[in-house]
């Protein structure tokens, strides 16, 4: 945000040296160099032969980064205040407002989903047309990534959240010239009689009680055959990484207080007669991927 306020993106729409940029901003060259190195490390700036510049994809990455910062500011200023924490402790059903939700979706999706999608596709390891089911809080955005790799993919999205607008999703996929089916969880279970090759459940398990998660996994199980791959992707507490305990305040204040450890999810998966084939921790986005198959 500091760089945005200094108008660095506009200034670096034209390649500039540190010296030139320092004179424009009236900032010491050494401090400015370190600041630009931070931007470069975050993937929102390029440098060649001591010349710094931004391209279109860098601006897109900066926009994603800006959304994350806004979300974090919103959490600290609006959600993780002492009064709000007290109110949330007394009322565990408190949830995001519409505005909060949009900031949250912008922060949680984006590049995170691209990384998860690539690992999921790598794990599936099959070519040809696939059927793909997206379930959870990724708001239909993971399907757009899958569609880039499997151009003939038949996409189904389960909308289980009031903040996800089905009409907006349909418009998004219409622009991509893709057909998409959208269901509520109950409609998918009662009306759809088909198997899916890849099923993705993202950023969702913390909002389900054990019984709700078990019910959801059993519904999903009915949509799986012996070749189907289910991927649960989410953030979990890890005793060896004390910094991620900051998630606790976030979860308390927006209602995601269940299945805090990955072991909690593994237990429910086992109860449903499903088998975990692999578990991967993506440290760069502090997200676990649990790959699940249907027991033979």
DOROLUM-633951 format. One record per residue (C-alpha): x, y, z; residue in one letter; residue number from 1; chain. Coordinates in nm, 4 decimals. Example, Ala and Ser with C-alpha at 12.3 -4.5 7.8 and 13.67 -1.06 7.14 Angstrom:
2
px: 1.2300	py: -0.4500	pz: 0.7800	res: A	n: 1	chain: A
px: 1.3670	py: -0.1060	pz: 0.7140	res: S	n: 2	chain: A
//
This chain:
296
px: 0.0000	py: 0.0000	pz: 0.0000	res: X	n: 1	chain: A
px: 0.2931	py: 0.2320	pz: 0.0665	res: X	n: 2	chain: A
px: 0.4120	py: 0.1825	pz: -0.2901	res: X	n: 3	chain: A
px: 0.0642	py: 0.2510	pz: -0.4231	res: X	n: 4	chain: A
px: 0.0464	py: 0.5764	pz: -0.2282	res: X	n: 5	chain: A
px: 0.3832	py: 0.6791	pz: -0.3740	res: X	n: 6	chain: A
px: 0.2420	py: 0.6096	pz: -0.7210	res: X	n: 7	chain: A
px: 0.5178	py: 0.3610	pz: -0.8047	res: X	n: 8	chain: A
px: 0.3092	py: 0.1550	pz: -1.0541	res: X	n: 9	chain: A
px: 0.2423	py: 0.4602	pz: -1.2708	res: X	n: 10	chain: A
px: 0.6004	py: 0.5844	pz: -1.2430	res: X	n: 11	chain: A
px: 0.7371	py: 0.2420	pz: -1.3419	res: X	n: 12	chain: A
px: 0.5100	py: 0.2061	pz: -1.6425	res: X	n: 13	chain: A
px: 0.8267	py: 0.3414	pz: -1.8030	res: X	n: 14	chain: A
px: 1.1569	py: 0.1604	pz: -1.7233	res: X	n: 15	chain: A
px: 1.3696	py: 0.3616	pz: -1.4808	res: X	n: 16	chain: A
px: 1.6975	py: 0.3289	pz: -1.2956	res: X	n: 17	chain: A
px: 1.7214	py: 0.3452	pz: -0.9172	res: X	n: 18	chain: A
px: 1.8883	py: 0.6849	pz: -0.9462	res: X	n: 19	chain: A
px: 1.6102	py: 0.8239	pz: -1.1637	res: X	n: 20	chain: A
px: 1.3390	py: 0.6788	pz: -0.9426	res: X	n: 21	chain: A
px: 1.5137	py: 0.8074	pz: -0.6306	res: X	n: 22	chain: A
px: 1.5156	py: 1.1604	pz: -0.7696	res: X	n: 23	chain: A
px: 1.1466	py: 1.1441	pz: -0.8612	res: X	n: 24	chain: A
px: 1.0383	py: 1.0086	pz: -0.5221	res: X	n: 25	chain: A
px: 1.3001	py: 1.1991	pz: -0.3196	res: X	n: 26	chain: A
px: 1.3990	py: 0.8788	pz: -0.1383	res: X	n: 27	chain: A
px: 1.7486	py: 0.7502	pz: -0.0646	res: X	n: 28	chain: A
px: 1.8719	py: 0.5010	pz: -0.3222	res: X	n: 29	chain: A
px: 1.9647	py: 0.2253	pz: -0.0749	res: X	n: 30	chain: A
px: 1.6308	py: 0.2227	pz: 0.1068	res: X	n: 31	chain: A
px: 1.4475	py: 0.2445	pz: -0.2249	res: X	n: 32	chain: A
px: 1.6493	py: -0.0479	pz: -0.3629	res: X	n: 33	chain: A
px: 1.5500	py: -0.2673	pz: -0.0679	res: X	n: 34	chain: A
px: 1.1859	py: -0.1654	pz: -0.1067	res: X	n: 35	chain: A
px: 1.1888	py: -0.2499	pz: -0.4783	res: X	n: 36	chain: A
px: 1.3571	py: -0.5819	pz: -0.4031	res: X	n: 37	chain: A
px: 1.0593	py: -0.6645	pz: -0.1814	res: X	n: 38	chain: A
px: 0.8225	py: -0.5896	pz: -0.4700	res: X	n: 39	chain: A
px: 1.0365	py: -0.7996	pz: -0.7033	res: X	n: 40	chain: A
px: 1.0317	py: -1.0894	pz: -0.4570	res: X	n: 41	chain: A
px: 0.6518	py: -1.0647	pz: -0.4402	res: X	n: 42	chain: A
px: 0.6354	py: -1.0961	pz: -0.8197	res: X	n: 43	chain: A
px: 0.4953	py: -0.7492	pz: -0.8887	res: X	n: 44	chain: A
px: 0.8031	py: -0.5830	pz: -1.0367	res: X	n: 45	chain: A
px: 1.0804	py: -0.6668	pz: -1.2831	res: X	n: 46	chain: A
px: 1.4452	py: -0.5645	pz: -1.2971	res: X	n: 47	chain: A
px: 1.7074	py: -0.6093	pz: -1.5674	res: X	n: 48	chain: A
px: 2.0552	py: -0.4538	pz: -1.5596	res: X	n: 49	chain: A
px: 1.9539	py: -0.2218	pz: -1.2749	res: X	n: 50	chain: A
px: 1.6521	py: -0.0952	pz: -1.4678	res: X	n: 51	chain: A
px: 1.3140	py: -0.1409	pz: -1.2989	res: X	n: 52	chain: A
px: 0.9756	py: -0.1644	pz: -1.4695	res: X	n: 53	chain: A
px: 0.6251	py: -0.3108	pz: -1.4476	res: X	n: 54	chain: A
px: 0.4370	py: -0.5010	pz: -1.7157	res: X	n: 55	chain: A
px: 0.0678	py: -0.5797	pz: -1.7500	res: X	n: 56	chain: A
px: 0.0934	py: -0.9108	pz: -1.5647	res: X	n: 57	chain: A
px: 0.2788	py: -0.7356	pz: -1.2810	res: X	n: 58	chain: A
px: -0.0074	py: -0.4889	pz: -1.2447	res: X	n: 59	chain: A
px: -0.2531	py: -0.7799	pz: -1.2288	res: X	n: 60	chain: A
px: -0.0445	py: -0.9442	pz: -0.9573	res: X	n: 61	chain: A
px: -0.0297	py: -0.6122	pz: -0.7710	res: X	n: 62	chain: A
px: -0.4087	py: -0.5915	pz: -0.7833	res: X	n: 63	chain: A
px: -0.4325	py: -0.9353	pz: -0.6222	res: X	n: 64	chain: A
px: -0.1789	py: -0.8313	pz: -0.3611	res: X	n: 65	chain: A
px: -0.3755	py: -0.5127	pz: -0.2973	res: X	n: 66	chain: A
px: -0.6903	py: -0.7186	pz: -0.2357	res: X	n: 67	chain: A
px: -0.5034	py: -0.9347	pz: 0.0149	res: X	n: 68	chain: A
px: -0.3789	py: -0.6251	pz: 0.1982	res: X	n: 69	chain: A
px: -0.7280	py: -0.4753	pz: 0.2062	res: X	n: 70	chain: A
px: -0.8630	py: -0.8023	pz: 0.3430	res: X	n: 71	chain: A
px: -0.5951	py: -0.8132	pz: 0.6141	res: X	n: 72	chain: A
px: -0.6608	py: -0.4496	pz: 0.7033	res: X	n: 73	chain: A
px: -1.0305	py: -0.5240	pz: 0.7176	res: X	n: 74	chain: A
px: -0.9641	py: -0.8165	pz: 0.9510	res: X	n: 75	chain: A
px: -0.7475	py: -0.6103	pz: 1.1851	res: X	n: 76	chain: A
px: -0.9593	py: -0.2932	pz: 1.1820	res: X	n: 77	chain: A
px: -1.3088	py: -0.4416	pz: 1.1641	res: X	n: 78	chain: A
px: -1.2953	py: -0.8057	pz: 1.2676	res: X	n: 79	chain: A
px: -1.0116	py: -0.8631	pz: 1.5119	res: X	n: 80	chain: A
px: -1.0979	py: -0.5734	pz: 1.7388	res: X	n: 81	chain: A
px: -1.1332	py: -0.6655	pz: 2.1041	res: X	n: 82	chain: A
px: -1.5054	py: -0.5837	pz: 2.1009	res: X	n: 83	chain: A
px: -1.5723	py: -0.7929	pz: 1.7925	res: X	n: 84	chain: A
px: -1.3787	py: -1.0875	pz: 1.9330	res: X	n: 85	chain: A
px: -1.5858	py: -1.0692	pz: 2.2528	res: X	n: 86	chain: A
px: -1.9090	py: -1.0548	pz: 2.0511	res: X	n: 87	chain: A
px: -1.7956	py: -1.3453	pz: 1.8330	res: X	n: 88	chain: A
px: -1.7086	py: -1.5550	pz: 2.1367	res: X	n: 89	chain: A
px: -2.0607	py: -1.4977	pz: 2.2655	res: X	n: 90	chain: A
px: -2.2214	py: -1.5571	pz: 1.9262	res: X	n: 91	chain: A
px: -2.0391	py: -1.8211	pz: 1.7221	res: X	n: 92	chain: A
px: -2.2804	py: -1.7830	pz: 1.4285	res: X	n: 93	chain: A
px: -2.1482	py: -1.4419	pz: 1.3271	res: X	n: 94	chain: A
px: -2.0510	py: -1.4288	pz: 0.9580	res: X	n: 95	chain: A
px: -1.9075	py: -1.1943	pz: 0.6958	res: X	n: 96	chain: A
px: -2.1056	py: -0.9061	pz: 0.5552	res: X	n: 97	chain: A
px: -2.1384	py: -0.8858	pz: 0.1758	res: X	n: 98	chain: A
px: -1.8523	py: -0.6336	pz: 0.1547	res: X	n: 99	chain: A
px: -1.6317	py: -0.8395	pz: 0.3877	res: X	n: 100	chain: A
px: -1.7063	py: -1.1482	pz: 0.1841	res: X	n: 101	chain: A
px: -1.5918	py: -0.9930	pz: -0.1428	res: X	n: 102	chain: A
px: -1.2611	py: -0.8863	pz: 0.0130	res: X	n: 103	chain: A
px: -1.2232	py: -1.2342	pz: 0.1576	res: X	n: 104	chain: A
px: -1.2853	py: -1.4076	pz: -0.1752	res: X	n: 105	chain: A
px: -1.0400	py: -1.1787	pz: -0.3541	res: X	n: 106	chain: A
px: -0.7703	py: -1.2543	pz: -0.0981	res: X	n: 107	chain: A
px: -0.8241	py: -1.6300	pz: -0.0745	res: X	n: 108	chain: A
px: -0.8571	py: -1.6980	pz: -0.4452	res: X	n: 109	chain: A
px: -0.6365	py: -1.5696	pz: -0.7277	res: X	n: 110	chain: A
px: -0.2819	py: -1.7091	pz: -0.7331	res: X	n: 111	chain: A
px: -0.3572	py: -1.9515	pz: -0.4504	res: X	n: 112	chain: A
px: -0.6044	py: -2.1333	pz: -0.6706	res: X	n: 113	chain: A
px: -0.3597	py: -2.1515	pz: -0.9603	res: X	n: 114	chain: A
px: -0.1033	py: -2.3238	pz: -0.7391	res: X	n: 115	chain: A
px: -0.3632	py: -2.5637	pz: -0.5989	res: X	n: 116	chain: A
px: -0.5055	py: -2.6323	pz: -0.9453	res: X	n: 117	chain: A
px: -0.1664	py: -2.7236	pz: -1.0906	res: X	n: 118	chain: A
px: -0.0954	py: -2.9676	pz: -0.8079	res: X	n: 119	chain: A
px: -0.4403	py: -3.1197	pz: -0.8414	res: X	n: 120	chain: A
px: -0.4019	py: -3.1712	pz: -1.2169	res: X	n: 121	chain: A
px: -0.0552	py: -3.3182	pz: -1.1649	res: X	n: 122	chain: A
px: -0.1995	py: -3.5655	pz: -0.9164	res: X	n: 123	chain: A
px: -0.4829	py: -3.6701	pz: -1.1489	res: X	n: 124	chain: A
px: -0.2410	py: -3.7436	pz: -1.4356	res: X	n: 125	chain: A
px: -0.4935	py: -3.8275	pz: -1.7043	res: X	n: 126	chain: A
px: -0.5598	py: -3.6740	pz: -2.0437	res: X	n: 127	chain: A
px: -0.8796	py: -3.6261	pz: -2.2347	res: X	n: 128	chain: A
px: -1.2168	py: -3.4765	pz: -2.1427	res: X	n: 129	chain: A
px: -1.2999	py: -3.4810	pz: -1.7742	res: X	n: 130	chain: A
px: -1.5960	py: -3.4030	pz: -1.5537	res: X	n: 131	chain: A
px: -1.5121	py: -3.1638	pz: -1.2724	res: X	n: 132	chain: A
px: -1.7079	py: -3.0797	pz: -0.9578	res: X	n: 133	chain: A
px: -1.6222	py: -2.7689	pz: -0.7563	res: X	n: 134	chain: A
px: -1.7689	py: -2.7532	pz: -0.4077	res: X	n: 135	chain: A
px: -1.7037	py: -2.4880	pz: -0.1460	res: X	n: 136	chain: A
px: -1.5925	py: -2.1297	pz: -0.1056	res: X	n: 137	chain: A
px: -1.3768	py: -2.0896	pz: -0.4162	res: X	n: 138	chain: A
px: -1.6805	py: -1.9268	pz: -0.5786	res: X	n: 139	chain: A
px: -1.6472	py: -2.1108	pz: -0.9097	res: X	n: 140	chain: A
px: -1.3008	py: -1.9700	pz: -0.9747	res: X	n: 141	chain: A
px: -1.1104	py: -2.2986	pz: -0.9565	res: X	n: 142	chain: A
px: -1.3198	py: -2.4259	pz: -1.2461	res: X	n: 143	chain: A
px: -1.1837	py: -2.1486	pz: -1.4682	res: X	n: 144	chain: A
px: -0.8319	py: -2.2781	pz: -1.3985	res: X	n: 145	chain: A
px: -0.9294	py: -2.6394	pz: -1.4671	res: X	n: 146	chain: A
px: -1.0915	py: -2.5297	pz: -1.7942	res: X	n: 147	chain: A
px: -0.7599	py: -2.3876	pz: -1.9159	res: X	n: 148	chain: A
px: -0.5959	py: -2.7304	pz: -1.8924	res: X	n: 149	chain: A
px: -0.8951	py: -2.9453	pz: -1.9825	res: X	n: 150	chain: A
px: -1.0644	py: -2.7431	pz: -2.2548	res: X	n: 151	chain: A
px: -1.3428	py: -3.0012	pz: -2.2940	res: X	n: 152	chain: A
px: -1.4090	py: -3.0302	pz: -1.9207	res: X	n: 153	chain: A
px: -1.7710	py: -3.0660	pz: -1.8133	res: X	n: 154	chain: A
px: -1.7977	py: -2.8366	pz: -1.5136	res: X	n: 155	chain: A
px: -2.0389	py: -2.8540	pz: -1.2226	res: X	n: 156	chain: A
px: -2.0359	py: -2.6054	pz: -0.9350	res: X	n: 157	chain: A
px: -2.2091	py: -2.6535	pz: -0.6024	res: X	n: 158	chain: A
px: -2.3205	py: -2.3219	pz: -0.4574	res: X	n: 159	chain: A
px: -2.3647	py: -2.3540	pz: -0.0831	res: X	n: 160	chain: A
px: -2.3061	py: -1.9928	pz: 0.0160	res: X	n: 161	chain: A
px: -2.5397	py: -1.6957	pz: -0.0008	res: X	n: 162	chain: A
px: -2.2588	py: -1.4672	pz: -0.1199	res: X	n: 163	chain: A
px: -2.1972	py: -1.6657	pz: -0.4376	res: X	n: 164	chain: A
px: -2.4313	py: -1.5485	pz: -0.7120	res: X	n: 165	chain: A
px: -2.5310	py: -1.8213	pz: -0.9577	res: X	n: 166	chain: A
px: -2.6177	py: -1.5726	pz: -1.2321	res: X	n: 167	chain: A
px: -2.2753	py: -1.4087	pz: -1.2042	res: X	n: 168	chain: A
px: -2.1122	py: -1.7505	pz: -1.2362	res: X	n: 169	chain: A
px: -2.3128	py: -1.8348	pz: -1.5464	res: X	n: 170	chain: A
px: -2.2148	py: -1.5030	pz: -1.7041	res: X	n: 171	chain: A
px: -1.8464	py: -1.5656	pz: -1.6288	res: X	n: 172	chain: A
px: -1.8521	py: -1.9020	pz: -1.8027	res: X	n: 173	chain: A
px: -2.0608	py: -1.7725	pz: -2.0911	res: X	n: 174	chain: A
px: -1.7825	py: -1.5226	pz: -2.1618	res: X	n: 175	chain: A
px: -1.5396	py: -1.8165	pz: -2.1631	res: X	n: 176	chain: A
px: -1.7707	py: -2.0046	pz: -2.4032	res: X	n: 177	chain: A
px: -1.8079	py: -2.2772	pz: -2.1418	res: X	n: 178	chain: A
px: -2.1186	py: -2.4582	pz: -2.0277	res: X	n: 179	chain: A
px: -2.1544	py: -2.4931	pz: -1.6527	res: X	n: 180	chain: A
px: -2.4092	py: -2.6660	pz: -1.4323	res: X	n: 181	chain: A
px: -2.4838	py: -2.5068	pz: -1.0950	res: X	n: 182	chain: A
px: -2.6611	py: -2.6828	pz: -0.8092	res: X	n: 183	chain: A
px: -2.7264	py: -2.6538	pz: -0.4405	res: X	n: 184	chain: A
px: -2.5787	py: -2.9437	pz: -0.2368	res: X	n: 185	chain: A
px: -2.9224	py: -3.0995	pz: -0.1921	res: X	n: 186	chain: A
px: -3.0109	py: -3.0773	pz: -0.5616	res: X	n: 187	chain: A
px: -2.6797	py: -3.2307	pz: -0.6657	res: X	n: 188	chain: A
px: -2.7364	py: -3.5244	pz: -0.4346	res: X	n: 189	chain: A
px: -3.1007	py: -3.5836	pz: -0.5264	res: X	n: 190	chain: A
px: -3.1100	py: -3.4960	pz: -0.8977	res: X	n: 191	chain: A
px: -2.7666	py: -3.5672	pz: -1.0447	res: X	n: 192	chain: A
px: -2.6765	py: -3.9272	pz: -1.1139	res: X	n: 193	chain: A
px: -2.3225	py: -3.9142	pz: -1.2490	res: X	n: 194	chain: A
px: -1.9599	py: -3.9605	pz: -1.1473	res: X	n: 195	chain: A
px: -1.6939	py: -3.6900	pz: -1.1521	res: X	n: 196	chain: A
px: -1.3273	py: -3.7361	pz: -1.2366	res: X	n: 197	chain: A
px: -1.2004	py: -3.4539	pz: -1.0138	res: X	n: 198	chain: A
px: -1.3816	py: -3.3059	pz: -0.7149	res: X	n: 199	chain: A
px: -1.2485	py: -3.0072	pz: -0.5257	res: X	n: 200	chain: A
px: -1.3537	py: -2.8903	pz: -0.1785	res: X	n: 201	chain: A
px: -1.1793	py: -2.5637	pz: -0.0886	res: X	n: 202	chain: A
px: -1.1768	py: -2.3405	pz: 0.2184	res: X	n: 203	chain: A
px: -1.4880	py: -2.5048	pz: 0.3557	res: X	n: 204	chain: A
px: -1.4228	py: -2.7656	pz: 0.6250	res: X	n: 205	chain: A
px: -1.3825	py: -2.5108	pz: 0.9058	res: X	n: 206	chain: A
px: -1.7434	py: -2.4028	pz: 0.8570	res: X	n: 207	chain: A
px: -1.8855	py: -2.7543	pz: 0.8969	res: X	n: 208	chain: A
px: -1.9454	py: -2.9429	pz: 1.2182	res: X	n: 209	chain: A
px: -1.8250	py: -3.3039	pz: 1.2145	res: X	n: 210	chain: A
px: -2.1755	py: -3.4198	pz: 1.1274	res: X	n: 211	chain: A
px: -2.2110	py: -3.1617	pz: 0.8496	res: X	n: 212	chain: A
px: -1.8723	py: -3.2525	pz: 0.7040	res: X	n: 213	chain: A
px: -1.9559	py: -3.6213	pz: 0.7212	res: X	n: 214	chain: A
px: -2.2881	py: -3.5590	pz: 0.5459	res: X	n: 215	chain: A
px: -2.1118	py: -3.3553	pz: 0.2765	res: X	n: 216	chain: A
px: -1.8420	py: -3.6169	pz: 0.2169	res: X	n: 217	chain: A
px: -2.1007	py: -3.8939	pz: 0.1961	res: X	n: 218	chain: A
px: -2.2906	py: -3.6917	pz: -0.0660	res: X	n: 219	chain: A
px: -1.9672	py: -3.6394	pz: -0.2579	res: X	n: 220	chain: A
px: -1.8827	py: -4.0091	pz: -0.2237	res: X	n: 221	chain: A
px: -2.1973	py: -4.0907	pz: -0.4214	res: X	n: 222	chain: A
px: -2.0520	py: -3.8868	pz: -0.7095	res: X	n: 223	chain: A
px: -1.7233	py: -4.0827	pz: -0.7090	res: X	n: 224	chain: A
px: -1.6145	py: -4.4044	pz: -0.8765	res: X	n: 225	chain: A
px: -1.2883	py: -4.5975	pz: -0.8415	res: X	n: 226	chain: A
px: -1.1051	py: -4.3495	pz: -1.0685	res: X	n: 227	chain: A
px: -1.2340	py: -4.0289	pz: -0.9106	res: X	n: 228	chain: A
px: -1.0017	py: -3.7946	pz: -0.7227	res: X	n: 229	chain: A
px: -1.1290	py: -3.5753	pz: -0.4395	res: X	n: 230	chain: A
px: -0.9054	py: -3.2924	pz: -0.3188	res: X	n: 231	chain: A
px: -0.9746	py: -3.1111	pz: 0.0078	res: X	n: 232	chain: A
px: -0.7692	py: -2.7907	pz: 0.0183	res: X	n: 233	chain: A
px: -0.7591	py: -2.5780	pz: 0.3312	res: X	n: 234	chain: A
px: -0.5443	py: -2.4114	pz: 0.5955	res: X	n: 235	chain: A
px: -0.4852	py: -2.5917	pz: 0.9240	res: X	n: 236	chain: A
px: -0.3078	py: -2.5181	pz: 1.2483	res: X	n: 237	chain: A
px: 0.0416	py: -2.6639	pz: 1.2822	res: X	n: 238	chain: A
px: 0.2129	py: -2.6795	pz: 1.6193	res: X	n: 239	chain: A
px: 0.5553	py: -2.6302	pz: 1.4614	res: X	n: 240	chain: A
px: 0.4472	py: -2.3051	pz: 1.2918	res: X	n: 241	chain: A
px: 0.3356	py: -2.0730	pz: 1.5686	res: X	n: 242	chain: A
px: 0.2651	py: -1.7817	pz: 1.3315	res: X	n: 243	chain: A
px: -0.0350	py: -1.9555	pz: 1.1802	res: X	n: 244	chain: A
px: -0.2105	py: -1.9421	pz: 1.5151	res: X	n: 245	chain: A
px: -0.3148	py: -1.5925	pz: 1.4051	res: X	n: 246	chain: A
px: -0.5737	py: -1.7812	pz: 1.1979	res: X	n: 247	chain: A
px: -0.7563	py: -1.8567	pz: 1.5219	res: X	n: 248	chain: A
px: -0.8734	py: -1.4979	pz: 1.5642	res: X	n: 249	chain: A
px: -0.9859	py: -1.4868	pz: 1.2017	res: X	n: 250	chain: A
px: -1.1780	py: -1.8119	pz: 1.2348	res: X	n: 251	chain: A
px: -1.3403	py: -1.7073	pz: 1.5621	res: X	n: 252	chain: A
px: -1.4672	py: -1.3817	pz: 1.4139	res: X	n: 253	chain: A
px: -1.6160	py: -1.5277	pz: 1.0965	res: X	n: 254	chain: A
px: -1.7500	py: -1.8578	pz: 1.2196	res: X	n: 255	chain: A
px: -1.4964	py: -2.1084	pz: 1.0868	res: X	n: 256	chain: A
px: -1.4180	py: -2.2800	pz: 1.4162	res: X	n: 257	chain: A
px: -1.4300	py: -2.6510	pz: 1.3267	res: X	n: 258	chain: A
px: -1.1637	py: -2.9018	pz: 1.2147	res: X	n: 259	chain: A
px: -0.8708	py: -2.6790	pz: 1.3046	res: X	n: 260	chain: A
px: -0.6146	py: -2.9571	pz: 1.2598	res: X	n: 261	chain: A
px: -0.5740	py: -3.1708	pz: 0.9515	res: X	n: 262	chain: A
px: -0.6054	py: -3.4808	pz: 1.1712	res: X	n: 263	chain: A
px: -0.9662	py: -3.3796	pz: 1.2468	res: X	n: 264	chain: A
px: -1.0504	py: -3.3976	pz: 0.8765	res: X	n: 265	chain: A
px: -0.8631	py: -3.7238	pz: 0.8241	res: X	n: 266	chain: A
px: -1.0741	py: -3.8835	pz: 1.0959	res: X	n: 267	chain: A
px: -1.4023	py: -3.7823	pz: 0.9290	res: X	n: 268	chain: A
px: -1.2722	py: -3.8954	pz: 0.5882	res: X	n: 269	chain: A
px: -1.2002	py: -4.2389	pz: 0.7329	res: X	n: 270	chain: A
px: -1.5464	py: -4.2578	pz: 0.8913	res: X	n: 271	chain: A
px: -1.6967	py: -4.2041	pz: 0.5453	res: X	n: 272	chain: A
px: -1.5205	py: -4.5055	pz: 0.3956	res: X	n: 273	chain: A
px: -1.2868	py: -4.2897	pz: 0.1888	res: X	n: 274	chain: A
px: -0.9121	py: -4.3382	pz: 0.1600	res: X	n: 275	chain: A
px: -0.6447	py: -4.0672	pz: 0.1695	res: X	n: 276	chain: A
px: -0.3984	py: -4.1411	pz: -0.1102	res: X	n: 277	chain: A
px: -0.1644	py: -3.8475	pz: -0.0489	res: X	n: 278	chain: A
px: -0.1324	py: -3.5329	pz: 0.1604	res: X	n: 279	chain: A
px: 0.0786	py: -3.2331	pz: 0.0534	res: X	n: 280	chain: A
px: 0.1588	py: -2.9128	pz: 0.2403	res: X	n: 281	chain: A
px: 0.2090	py: -2.6092	pz: 0.0156	res: X	n: 282	chain: A
px: 0.4165	py: -2.3924	pz: 0.2451	res: X	n: 283	chain: A
px: 0.4186	py: -2.0919	pz: 0.0110	res: X	n: 284	chain: A
px: 0.0424	py: -2.0509	pz: 0.0548	res: X	n: 285	chain: A
px: 0.0183	py: -2.2298	pz: 0.3937	res: X	n: 286	chain: A
px: -0.2374	py: -2.4707	pz: 0.2495	res: X	n: 287	chain: A
px: -0.2746	py: -2.8479	pz: 0.2820	res: X	n: 288	chain: A
px: -0.4017	py: -3.0623	pz: -0.0032	res: X	n: 289	chain: A
px: -0.5622	py: -3.3919	pz: 0.0970	res: X	n: 290	chain: A
px: -0.6077	py: -3.6260	pz: -0.2005	res: X	n: 291	chain: A
px: -0.8795	py: -3.8846	pz: -0.1479	res: X	n: 292	chain: A
px: -0.9968	py: -4.1923	pz: -0.3372	res: X	n: 293	chain: A
px: -1.3017	py: -4.4093	pz: -0.2947	res: X	n: 294	chain: A
px: -1.2182	py: -4.7336	pz: -0.1185	res: X	n: 295	chain: A
px: -1.2420	py: -5.0314	pz: -0.3495	res: X	n: 296	chain: A
//
